[in-house]
Amino acid sequence: MMLVLASTAEAQWRTYENERHGYRLHVPPGAEQPVLSDSGDGVTYSVEHGQLRVHGTILMGRAFEEEARGRLDAAVAEGWRVNYENIEPRTATFDMSGDGIIRYVHGIEICDGAAAFFEYDYHRWDVKLLRPIFKHMAASLQATGACAGDTARIPYPTD
């Protein structure tokens, strides 16, 4: 794991980079004390408005679209209600709600059978405040290393 400044123009944003899976993501201002996963796949942050989880995964021969759909279906089985979904062959964005909490999920296929996702849980009344943050984060999630430049991109849902 490596935390670095994203740029001088965005001095409060930091970049989380996962060398194991080859991805990076801008982490919003206020993200506190990252807790690394035991597997090294990602990290969890406490953020001012909730919790942010960032993780990579090996697709194990599954298509990215199938992986994203499986994650969404599992969340629905746990009781989450889908508010928005856009699942495509190389990218996915969806948000769900339950018990006053909204979970925003964005993922990309990286390359070589890997993918990266971030999940941000927050209180429903913070949705307007967090939209620009999610837009920035979704745009910043990208492949690094040998896969750099091979990241699929989709517009943010409100574009």
C-alpha positions in Angstrom: 0.0 0.0 0.0 1.2 3.5 -0.8 -0.5 6.8 0.1 0.7 9.8 -1.8 -0.7 13.3 -2.6 -2.9 13.2 -5.7 -1.8 16.6 -6.9 -1.1 20.0 -5.5 -4.5 21.2 -6.8 -6.1 18.5 -4.8 -3.9 18.5 -1.8 -6.5 17.1 0.6 -7.2 14.1 -1.7 -4.7 11.2 -1.3 -4.1 8.2 -3.6 -4.5 4.6 -2.4 -2.5 2.3 -4.7 -2.7 -1.5 -4.5 0.3 -3.0 -6.2 -0.9 -6.6 -5.8 -3.9 -6.1 -8.1 -2.6 -3.1 -10.0 -5.1 -0.3 -9.3 -5.3 3.1 -7.7 -8.0 5.4 -6.4 -8.2 8.9 -5.0 -9.3 8.8 -1.4 -11.5 11.8 -0.3 -10.5 14.4 2.3 -11.3 13.3 5.8 -10.5 9.6 5.2 -9.0 8.3 8.5 -6.6 5.5 9.5 -6.9 2.9 6.7 -7.2 -0.7 7.8 -5.6 -3.1 5.4 -7.4 -6.3 4.6 -5.7 -9.5 5.7 -5.4 -10.7 2.1 -3.8 -7.4 0.9 -6.6 -7.0 -1.6 -7.6 -3.6 -0.3 -8.3 -1.2 2.6 -11.2 0.2 4.6 -11.4 3.9 5.7 -13.6 5.6 8.2 -14.8 8.7 6.4 -16.7 11.7 7.8 -19.9 10.6 6.2 -19.6 6.8 6.5 -17.2 4.0 5.5 -15.2 3.5 2.4 -14.0 0.0 1.3 -11.6 -0.4 -1.6 -10.6 -3.8 -2.9 -9.3 -5.7 -5.9 -10.3 -9.2 -6.9 -9.3 -11.9 -9.3 -12.2 -12.8 -11.6 -11.4 -16.6 -11.6 -12.4 -17.0 -15.2 -15.7 -15.1 -14.8 -16.4 -12.1 -16.9 -16.3 -8.7 -15.1 -20.0 -8.2 -15.8 -20.8 -11.5 -14.2 -18.7 -10.5 -11.1 -20.5 -7.2 -10.8 -24.0 -8.7 -11.2 -23.1 -11.4 -8.6 -22.2 -8.6 -6.1 -25.4 -6.8 -6.8 -27.5 -9.9 -6.5 -25.8 -10.9 -3.2 -26.5 -7.4 -1.8 -30.2 -7.8 -2.8 -30.3 -11.2 -1.1 -29.0 -9.5 2.1 -31.9 -7.0 2.0 -30.5 -4.1 0.0 -32.9 -2.3 -2.4 -31.4 -1.2 -5.7 -31.8 2.5 -6.6 -29.6 2.6 -9.6 -27.5 0.2 -11.7 -25.4 0.3 -14.8 -23.5 -2.9 -15.3 -21.5 -3.2 -18.5 -18.8 -5.6 -19.8 -15.9 -3.6 -18.2 -17.5 -1.2 -15.7 -20.2 -1.2 -13.1 -21.9 1.5 -11.0 -24.8 0.8 -8.7 -26.3 2.1 -5.5 -28.6 0.5 -3.0 -30.3 1.5 0.1 -31.5 -0.1 3.4 -32.2 1.1 6.9 -31.4 4.8 6.0 -28.0 3.8 4.6 -27.0 4.1 1.0 -24.2 2.0 -0.5 -22.6 3.4 -3.7 -20.5 0.9 -5.6 -18.2 1.5 -8.6 -15.9 -1.1 -10.2 -13.7 -1.6 -13.3 -12.1 -4.5 -15.0 -8.4 -3.9 -14.9 -6.8 -6.5 -17.1 -5.4 -10.0 -16.8 -8.5 -11.3 -15.1 -8.6 -8.7 -12.3 -11.0 -6.0 -11.2 -11.2 -3.2 -8.6 -14.2 -1.9 -6.7 -14.9 0.7 -4.1 -18.0 0.8 -1.9 -19.0 3.8 0.1 -21.7 3.5 2.8 -23.3 6.7 4.0 -26.5 8.2 5.4 -29.2 9.0 2.9 -29.3 12.7 3.8 -25.7 13.1 2.6 -26.4 12.1 -1.0 -26.2 15.6 -2.5 -23.0 16.4 -0.6 -21.3 13.2 -1.7 -22.2 13.2 -5.4 -19.2 15.2 -6.5 -16.9 13.0 -4.4 -18.2 9.9 -6.0 -17.8 11.4 -9.4 -14.2 12.2 -8.7 -13.5 8.8 -7.2 -15.1 6.9 -10.1 -13.0 8.9 -12.5 -9.8 8.3 -10.5 -10.3 4.5 -10.2 -7.8 3.1 -12.7 -5.3 0.4 -13.5 -1.6 0.9 -12.8 1.6 -0.9 -13.8 1.4 -3.2 -16.8 -2.3 -2.6 -17.1 -2.2 1.2 -17.0 -4.2 2.8 -19.7 -6.2 -0.3 -20.2 -8.9 0.7 -17.8 -12.5 0.9 -19.0 -14.3 4.1 -18.3 -17.9 5.1 -18.2 -19.6 8.4 -17.6 -20.8 9.2 -14.1 -24.5 8.4 -13.9 -25.5 12.1 -13.9 -23.3 13.0 -16.9 
